[in-house]
Amino acid sequence: MARPAPFQSTPCARCRPAYAQPIRTLQMGCIGGVWKPLRSEWTVEPAFICEKHTPPARPAKWWSVIYDLGKPTPYVPIHEPFELVG
């Protein structure tokens, strides 16, 4: 029996989530009798998503044209001044 293709949202070996980890503790404090780091320097590794799992640059499936009026009418601005006749 053939294995089904993995879901598009399932990450592959090339995809990795973003993560942060402390690299150096700057200040420690005693909280409840236990020493804990209060301030640290952190390194942040951004996420990477491979081309296969990158979402497409197109509208969602539910997006559709409600009513097509035909060819678009170009906008032509009126530059001549006019007076209201009243």
TIVOTOR-617649 format. One record per residue: residue in three letters; x, y, z of N, C-alpha, C in turn; residue number from 1. Coordinates in steps of 0.02 Angstrom, whole numbers, plus 50000, padded with zeros to 5 digits. Layout:
# TIVOTOR-617649
ALA,X,Y,Z,X,Y,Z,X,Y,Z,NUM
...
# end
This chain:
# TIVOTOR-617649
MET,50042,49941,50000,50000,50000,50000,50044,50062,50000,1
ALA,50028,50110,49958,50068,50171,49952,50055,50217,50011,2
ARG,50108,50250,50032,50100,50298,50087,50070,50363,50060,3
PRO,50024,50393,50096,49996,50456,50072,50048,50512,50077,4
ALA,50041,50561,50034,50086,50618,50035,50076,50657,50100,5
PRO,50130,50682,50129,50121,50721,50191,50082,50785,50177,6
PHE,50049,50810,50229,50012,50872,50223,50060,50929,50207,7
GLN,50034,50981,50174,50077,51037,50156,50102,51073,50218,8
SER,50063,51071,50272,50084,51106,50333,50133,51066,50375,9
THR,50145,51002,50359,50192,50962,50395,50262,50984,50377,10
PRO,50303,51006,50425,50370,51029,50407,50415,50971,50385,11
CYS,50460,50987,50340,50508,50936,50316,50574,50946,50353,12
ALA,50625,50910,50331,50690,50914,50365,50723,50982,50354,13
ARG,50706,51017,50300,50736,51082,50286,50703,51139,50324,14
CYS,50639,51131,50341,50603,51184,50377,50624,51182,50451,15
ARG,50628,51241,50482,50644,51243,50553,50606,51301,50585,16
PRO,50583,51292,50646,50547,51346,50680,50597,51397,50708,17
ALA,50571,51456,50724,50613,51507,50757,50624,51486,50829,18
TYR,50683,51502,50855,50695,51488,50926,50744,51538,50954,19
ALA,50743,51545,51019,50788,51590,51055,50818,51552,51113,20
GLN,50881,51565,51128,50913,51533,51184,50960,51582,51218,21
PRO,50966,51577,51284,51011,51623,51319,51084,51603,51306,22
ILE,51127,51654,51298,51197,51639,51288,51240,51661,51347,23
ARG,51215,51710,51386,51253,51733,51444,51207,51764,51495,24
THR,51215,51746,51558,51175,51774,51612,51207,51839,51636,25
LEU,51168,51893,51640,51193,51958,51661,51179,51973,51734,26
GLN,51122,51948,51760,51103,51962,51829,51065,51902,51857,27
MET,51084,51882,51918,51050,51827,51953,51015,51856,52014,28
GLY,50962,51822,52034,50925,51843,52093,50898,51782,52131,29
CYS,50892,51789,52197,50867,51735,52238,50791,51743,52244,30
ILE,50753,51697,52214,50681,51700,52216,50656,51636,52249,31
GLY,50624,51644,52307,50598,51586,52344,50653,51539,52366,32
GLY,50712,51565,52381,50767,51523,52404,50805,51489,52347,33
VAL,50787,51504,52285,50821,51473,52227,50850,51529,52184,34
TRP,50913,51522,52165,50945,51571,52122,50921,51560,52050,35
LYS,50897,51616,52020,50872,51613,51951,50899,51671,51912,36
PRO,50909,51662,51846,50932,51719,51805,50876,51770,51797,37
LEU,50893,51834,51808,50844,51888,51800,50853,51923,51733,38
ARG,50916,51930,51711,50930,51961,51646,50982,51919,51610,39
SER,50972,51909,51545,51018,51870,51505,51025,51900,51436,40
GLU,51080,51883,51402,51086,51898,51331,51061,51837,51293,41
TRP,51024,51851,51240,50993,51796,51202,51015,51798,51130,42
THR,51016,51741,51099,51026,51736,51027,50961,51710,50997,43
VAL,50942,51740,50941,50879,51722,50909,50894,51695,50840,44
GLU,50867,51636,50825,50875,51606,50759,50808,51611,50724,45
PRO,50804,51647,50667,50740,51654,50633,50717,51589,50602,46
ALA,50653,51585,50590,50625,51525,50559,50644,51522,50486,47
PHE,50643,51462,50458,50655,51452,50387,50602,51405,50361,48
ILE,50570,51425,50307,50519,51383,50275,50541,51371,50204,49
CYS,50545,51308,50184,50568,51291,50116,50515,51311,50065,50
GLU,50534,51308,50001,50490,51329,49947,50426,51286,49945,51
LYS,50433,51223,49961,50375,51178,49958,50321,51198,50008,52
HIS,50341,51222,50067,50294,51239,50120,50278,51313,50124,53
THR,50306,51354,50080,50290,51425,50078,50220,51433,50049,54
PRO,50176,51471,50082,50109,51479,50055,50110,51515,49988,55
PRO,50064,51499,49944,50063,51531,49878,50042,51604,49882,56
ALA,50064,51643,49835,50047,51714,49832,49986,51724,49788,57
ARG,49930,51696,49808,49868,51702,49771,49811,51707,49820,58
PRO,49753,51731,49799,49698,51737,49846,49673,51669,49869,59
ALA,49638,51670,49925,49611,51608,49952,49560,51577,49905,60
LYS,49545,51513,49916,49499,51477,49871,49429,51507,49872,61
TRP,49408,51535,49928,49340,51561,49932,49333,51627,49896,62
TRP,49389,51659,49876,49387,51723,49843,49360,51714,49772,63
SER,49310,51752,49753,49284,51747,49686,49255,51814,49665,64
VAL,49242,51822,49602,49213,51883,49575,49137,51879,49586,65
ILE,49108,51929,49618,49036,51929,49632,48998,51946,49568,66
TYR,49016,52001,49536,48981,52023,49476,49030,52058,49431,67
ASP,49038,52034,49371,49085,52062,49324,49049,52113,49280,68
LEU,49069,52177,49284,49037,52230,49246,49066,52237,49175,69
GLY,49114,52197,49157,49144,52202,49092,49209,52240,49094,70
LYS,49225,52273,49039,49288,52310,49037,49287,52367,49087,71
PRO,49343,52379,49121,49345,52435,49168,49343,52502,49131,72
THR,49310,52551,49159,49305,52618,49130,49363,52659,49158,73
PRO,49404,52688,49114,49460,52727,49141,49435,52791,49174,74
TYR,49470,52812,49226,49453,52873,49261,49485,52932,49224,75
VAL,49446,52979,49204,49471,53039,49169,49454,53099,49212,76
PRO,49503,53129,49243,49489,53187,49286,49470,53248,49244,77
ILE,49426,53290,49271,49405,53351,49238,49448,53408,49266,78
HIS,49485,53442,49221,49529,53494,49243,49500,53564,49232,79
GLU,49446,53569,49191,49419,53635,49178,49376,53657,49237,80
PRO,49382,53721,49257,49339,53746,49311,49267,53754,49284,81
PHE,49219,53747,49328,49150,53753,49306,49111,53792,49359,82
GLU,49055,53818,49339,49011,53854,49385,48944,53820,49390,83
LEU,48917,53820,49449,48851,53791,49459,48798,53841,49436,84
VAL,48753,53818,49396,48699,53861,49373,48638,53846,49416,85
GLY,48612,53896,49448,48559,53880,49494,48507,53930,49494,86
# end
